[in-house]
Amino acid sequence: MSQKNLHNYQKYALDSGLAWTVEKEELFDKKGNVLPVFGTFRSDSHKFLGAVSDQYEIVQNEELLKMPELLVKAGTEVEFVRAGETDGGERVFAEYRLPFQIDVRKVGDIVRASLLTSTRHDGKGAVINHVYLNRLVCTNGMTMQTGYALQYARHDSGVDERIEEMKLTIVKASKDVEAFGRLANSLADAVLSMGEIKQITEKVFFESDTNNIYNNPRKQEKARSILSIFEANDNDIFKKQRGTAWNLINAFTNFTDHRANYRSSNGETAEQARTRGALFGSGHVMKWHALETIASVVGKSHKLDIPEQFIPKEVKAEA
């Protein structure tokens, strides 16, 4: 198909492999009786995606890919970065660069911000927006834990309501980026001792492992790989970063985004499996656990002002 006269979102769909729709159909038991649930299916392959209720309203892929139009109308210029699918199309996502970035002044690092929007076609989740943070020096990424449910996805909402919702989303996103900037600069100020590195590693990998705490070869291998990345310090691109808490969280994100192995499911390619793991799966969980652990340890020992949203709940309870 020629892309000459296509809208931007149609080009995004073709380039990202998302030029298919989702259809809702009745399901039947072995005897041919209609079940009280419906199934969602891909239009291109008729692959079953999930069982949903009769109230379930499909948010088509093009809704995510039309996001820039709403953002521009809401007063924010954005740039399309990528889009794709995981789990055989059960989840789809799109990323748009926002006009916000973080200057980690102490070490000279730059972090840019995007809006990562995703939806599930299997009935297990709504359309959610997250702030996605990405270092310019490499492709390590950190997805903020806070997510914003998109009201614009409702079929009964009007254009004006959708634009107002996007304005609120951008305000929330800018506040999250500002908070992460404060955190990043605090972590860049904290040079870690060997004791602190050991404490953080134990909390991330072994705190919940009460059986043979140091005899888990897989955890040991992951920990050694991350500490090796930490020691390499991005090949000393930022010499002032060496040994800092900022260096350590970057070692975790480097591992989860580039070194970790993620098993493919539902016919995923290796790249789709890696995207799923790093953005939505075990890699995302590890990054966030590491970030909270580093923030809590450094906040106490170096007496830094850590934004509240990065302090684990159990640490808040102790305070």
Secondary structure as a PSIPRED ss2 file (coil, helix, strand):
# PSIPRED VFORMAT (PSIPRED V4.0)

   1 M C   1.000  0.000  0.000
   2 S C   1.000  0.000  0.000
   3 Q C   1.000  0.000  0.000
   4 K C   1.000  0.000  0.000
   5 N C   1.000  0.000  0.000
   6 L C   1.000  0.000  0.000
   7 H C   1.000  0.000  0.000
   8 N H   0.000  1.000  0.000
   9 Y H   0.000  1.000  0.000
  10 Q H   0.000  1.000  0.000
  11 K H   0.000  1.000  0.000
  12 Y H   0.000  1.000  0.000
  13 A H   0.000  1.000  0.000
  14 L H   0.000  1.000  0.000
  15 D H   0.000  1.000  0.000
  16 S H   0.000  1.000  0.000
  17 G C   1.000  0.000  0.000
  18 L C   1.000  0.000  0.000
  19 A C   1.000  0.000  0.000
  20 W C   1.000  0.000  0.000
  21 T C   1.000  0.000  0.000
  22 V E   0.000  0.000  1.000
  23 E E   0.000  0.000  1.000
  24 K E   0.000  0.000  1.000
  25 E E   0.000  0.000  1.000
  26 E E   0.000  0.000  1.000
  27 L E   0.000  0.000  1.000
  28 F E   0.000  0.000  1.000
  29 D C   1.000  0.000  0.000
  30 K C   1.000  0.000  0.000
  31 K C   1.000  0.000  0.000
  32 G C   1.000  0.000  0.000
  33 N C   1.000  0.000  0.000
  34 V E   0.000  0.000  1.000
  35 L E   0.000  0.000  1.000
  36 P E   0.000  0.000  1.000
  37 V E   0.000  0.000  1.000
  38 F E   0.000  0.000  1.000
  39 G E   0.000  0.000  1.000
  40 T E   0.000  0.000  1.000
  41 F E   0.000  0.000  1.000
  42 R E   0.000  0.000  1.000
  43 S C   1.000  0.000  0.000
  44 D C   1.000  0.000  0.000
  45 S C   1.000  0.000  0.000
  46 H C   1.000  0.000  0.000
  47 K C   1.000  0.000  0.000
  48 F E   0.000  0.000  1.000
  49 L E   0.000  0.000  1.000
  50 G E   0.000  0.000  1.000
  51 A E   0.000  0.000  1.000
  52 V E   0.000  0.000  1.000
  53 S C   1.000  0.000  0.000
  54 D C   1.000  0.000  0.000
  55 Q C   1.000  0.000  0.000
  56 Y C   1.000  0.000  0.000
  57 E C   1.000  0.000  0.000
  58 I C   1.000  0.000  0.000
  59 V C   1.000  0.000  0.000
  60 Q C   1.000  0.000  0.000
  61 N H   0.000  1.000  0.000
  62 E H   0.000  1.000  0.000
  63 E H   0.000  1.000  0.000
  64 L H   0.000  1.000  0.000
  65 L H   0.000  1.000  0.000
  66 K C   1.000  0.000  0.000
  67 M H   0.000  1.000  0.000
  68 P H   0.000  1.000  0.000
  69 E H   0.000  1.000  0.000
  70 L H   0.000  1.000  0.000
  71 L H   0.000  1.000  0.000
  72 V H   0.000  1.000  0.000
  73 K H   0.000  1.000  0.000
  74 A C   1.000  0.000  0.000
  75 G C   1.000  0.000  0.000
  76 T C   1.000  0.000  0.000
  77 E C   1.000  0.000  0.000
  78 V C   1.000  0.000  0.000
  79 E E   0.000  0.000  1.000
  80 F E   0.000  0.000  1.000
  81 V E   0.000  0.000  1.000
  82 R E   0.000  0.000  1.000
  83 A E   0.000  0.000  1.000
  84 G E   0.000  0.000  1.000
  85 E E   0.000  0.000  1.000
  86 T E   0.000  0.000  1.000
  87 D H   0.000  1.000  0.000
  88 G H   0.000  1.000  0.000
  89 G H   0.000  1.000  0.000
  90 E C   1.000  0.000  0.000
  91 R E   0.000  0.000  1.000
  92 V E   0.000  0.000  1.000
  93 F E   0.000  0.000  1.000
  94 A E   0.000  0.000  1.000
  95 E E   0.000  0.000  1.000
  96 Y E   0.000  0.000  1.000
  97 R E   0.000  0.000  1.000
  98 L E   0.000  0.000  1.000
  99 P E   0.000  0.000  1.000
 100 F E   0.000  0.000  1.000
 101 Q E   0.000  0.000  1.000
 102 I E   0.000  0.000  1.000
 103 D E   0.000  0.000  1.000
 104 V E   0.000  0.000  1.000
 105 R C   1.000  0.000  0.000
 106 K C   1.000  0.000  0.000
 107 V C   1.000  0.000  0.000
 108 G C   1.000  0.000  0.000
 109 D E   0.000  0.000  1.000
 110 I E   0.000  0.000  1.000
 111 V E   0.000  0.000  1.000
 112 R E   0.000  0.000  1.000
 113 A E   0.000  0.000  1.000
 114 S E   0.000  0.000  1.000
 115 L E   0.000  0.000  1.000
 116 L E   0.000  0.000  1.000
 117 T E   0.000  0.000  1.000
 118 S E   0.000  0.000  1.000
 119 T E   0.000  0.000  1.000
 120 R E   0.000  0.000  1.000
 121 H C   1.000  0.000  0.000
 122 D C   1.000  0.000  0.000
 123 G C   1.000  0.000  0.000
 124 K C   1.000  0.000  0.000
 125 G C   1.000  0.000  0.000
 126 A C   1.000  0.000  0.000
 127 V C   1.000  0.000  0.000
 128 I E   0.000  0.000  1.000
 129 N E   0.000  0.000  1.000
 130 H E   0.000  0.000  1.000
 131 V E   0.000  0.000  1.000
 132 Y E   0.000  0.000  1.000
 133 L E   0.000  0.000  1.000
 134 N E   0.000  0.000  1.000
 135 R E   0.000  0.000  1.000
 136 L C   1.000  0.000  0.000
 137 V C   1.000  0.000  0.000
 138 C C   1.000  0.000  0.000
 139 T C   1.000  0.000  0.000
 140 N C   1.000  0.000  0.000
 141 G E   0.000  0.000  1.000
 142 M E   0.000  0.000  1.000
 143 T E   0.000  0.000  1.000
 144 M E   0.000  0.000  1.000
 145 Q E   0.000  0.000  1.000
 146 T E   0.000  0.000  1.000
 147 G E   0.000  0.000  1.000
 148 Y E   0.000  0.000  1.000
 149 A E   0.000  0.000  1.000
 150 L C   1.000  0.000  0.000
 151 Q H   0.000  1.000  0.000
 152 Y H   0.000  1.000  0.000
 153 A H   0.000  1.000  0.000
 154 R C   1.000  0.000  0.000
 155 H C   1.000  0.000  0.000
 156 D C   1.000  0.000  0.000
 157 S C   1.000  0.000  0.000
 158 G C   1.000  0.000  0.000
 159 V H   0.000  1.000  0.000
 160 D H   0.000  1.000  0.000
 161 E H   0.000  1.000  0.000
 162 R H   0.000  1.000  0.000
 163 I H   0.000  1.000  0.000
 164 E H   0.000  1.000  0.000
 165 E H   0.000  1.000  0.000
 166 M H   0.000  1.000  0.000
 167 K H   0.000  1.000  0.000
 168 L H   0.000  1.000  0.000
 169 T H   0.000  1.000  0.000
 170 I H   0.000  1.000  0.000
 171 V H   0.000  1.000  0.000
 172 K H   0.000  1.000  0.000
 173 A H   0.000  1.000  0.000
 174 S H   0.000  1.000  0.000
 175 K H   0.000  1.000  0.000
 176 D H   0.000  1.000  0.000
 177 V H   0.000  1.000  0.000
 178 E H   0.000  1.000  0.000
 179 A H   0.000  1.000  0.000
 180 F H   0.000  1.000  0.000
 181 G H   0.000  1.000  0.000
 182 R H   0.000  1.000  0.000
 183 L H   0.000  1.000  0.000
 184 A H   0.000  1.000  0.000
 185 N H   0.000  1.000  0.000
 186 S H   0.000  1.000  0.000
 187 L H   0.000  1.000  0.000
 188 A H   0.000  1.000  0.000
 189 D H   0.000  1.000  0.000
 190 A C   1.000  0.000  0.000
 191 V E   0.000  0.000  1.000
 192 L C   1.000  0.000  0.000
 193 S C   1.000  0.000  0.000
 194 M H   0.000  1.000  0.000
 195 G H   0.000  1.000  0.000
 196 E H   0.000  1.000  0.000
 197 I H   0.000  1.000  0.000
 198 K H   0.000  1.000  0.000
 199 Q H   0.000  1.000  0.000
 200 I H   0.000  1.000  0.000
 201 T H   0.000  1.000  0.000
 202 E H   0.000  1.000  0.000
 203 K H   0.000  1.000  0.000
 204 V H   0.000  1.000  0.000
 205 F H   0.000  1.000  0.000
 206 F C   1.000  0.000  0.000
 207 E C   1.000  0.000  0.000
 208 S C   1.000  0.000  0.000
 209 D C   1.000  0.000  0.000
 210 T C   1.000  0.000  0.000
 211 N C   1.000  0.000  0.000
 212 N C   1.000  0.000  0.000
 213 I C   1.000  0.000  0.000
 214 Y C   1.000  0.000  0.000
 215 N C   1.000  0.000  0.000
 216 N C   1.000  0.000  0.000
 217 P H   0.000  1.000  0.000
 218 R H   0.000  1.000  0.000
 219 K H   0.000  1.000  0.000
 220 Q H   0.000  1.000  0.000
 221 E H   0.000  1.000  0.000
 222 K H   0.000  1.000  0.000
 223 A H   0.000  1.000  0.000
 224 R H   0.000  1.000  0.000
 225 S H   0.000  1.000  0.000
 226 I H   0.000  1.000  0.000
 227 L H   0.000  1.000  0.000
 228 S H   0.000  1.000  0.000
 229 I H   0.000  1.000  0.000
 230 F H   0.000  1.000  0.000
 231 E H   0.000  1.000  0.000
 232 A H   0.000  1.000  0.000
 233 N H   0.000  1.000  0.000
 234 D H   0.000  1.000  0.000
 235 N H   0.000  1.000  0.000
 236 D H   0.000  1.000  0.000
 237 I C   1.000  0.000  0.000
 238 F C   1.000  0.000  0.000
 239 K H   0.000  1.000  0.000
 240 K H   0.000  1.000  0.000
 241 Q H   0.000  1.000  0.000
 242 R C   1.000  0.000  0.000
 243 G C   1.000  0.000  0.000
 244 T E   0.000  0.000  1.000
 245 A H   0.000  1.000  0.000
 246 W H   0.000  1.000  0.000
 247 N H   0.000  1.000  0.000
 248 L H   0.000  1.000  0.000
 249 I H   0.000  1.000  0.000
 250 N H   0.000  1.000  0.000
 251 A H   0.000  1.000  0.000
 252 F H   0.000  1.000  0.000
 253 T H   0.000  1.000  0.000
 254 N H   0.000  1.000  0.000
 255 F H   0.000  1.000  0.000
 256 T H   0.000  1.000  0.000
 257 D H   0.000  1.000  0.000
 258 H H   0.000  1.000  0.000
 259 R H   0.000  1.000  0.000
 260 A C   1.000  0.000  0.000
 261 N C   1.000  0.000  0.000
 262 Y C   1.000  0.000  0.000
 263 R C   1.000  0.000  0.000
 264 S C   1.000  0.000  0.000
 265 S C   1.000  0.000  0.000
 266 N C   1.000  0.000  0.000
 267 G C   1.000  0.000  0.000
 268 E C   1.000  0.000  0.000
 269 T C   1.000  0.000  0.000
 270 A H   0.000  1.000  0.000
 271 E H   0.000  1.000  0.000
 272 Q H   0.000  1.000  0.000
 273 A H   0.000  1.000  0.000
 274 R H   0.000  1.000  0.000
 275 T H   0.000  1.000  0.000
 276 R H   0.000  1.000  0.000
 277 G H   0.000  1.000  0.000
 278 A H   0.000  1.000  0.000
 279 L H   0.000  1.000  0.000
 280 F C   1.000  0.000  0.000
 281 G C   1.000  0.000  0.000
 282 S H   0.000  1.000  0.000
 283 G H   0.000  1.000  0.000
 284 H H   0.000  1.000  0.000
 285 V H   0.000  1.000  0.000
 286 M H   0.000  1.000  0.000
 287 K H   0.000  1.000  0.000
 288 W H   0.000  1.000  0.000
 289 H H   0.000  1.000  0.000
 290 A H   0.000  1.000  0.000
 291 L H   0.000  1.000  0.000
 292 E H   0.000  1.000  0.000
 293 T H   0.000  1.000  0.000
 294 I H   0.000  1.000  0.000
 295 A H   0.000  1.000  0.000
 296 S H   0.000  1.000  0.000
 297 V H   0.000  1.000  0.000
 298 V H   0.000  1.000  0.000
 299 G H   0.000  1.000  0.000
 300 K H   0.000  1.000  0.000
 301 S H   0.000  1.000  0.000
 302 H C   1.000  0.000  0.000
 303 K C   1.000  0.000  0.000
 304 L C   1.000  0.000  0.000
 305 D C   1.000  0.000  0.000
 306 I C   1.000  0.000  0.000
 307 P C   1.000  0.000  0.000
 308 E H   0.000  1.000  0.000
 309 Q H   0.000  1.000  0.000
 310 F H   0.000  1.000  0.000
 311 I C   1.000  0.000  0.000
 312 P C   1.000  0.000  0.000
 313 K H   0.000  1.000  0.000
 314 E H   0.000  1.000  0.000
 315 V H   0.000  1.000  0.000
 316 K H   0.000  1.000  0.000
 317 A H   0.000  1.000  0.000
 318 E H   0.000  1.000  0.000
 319 A C   1.000  0.000  0.000
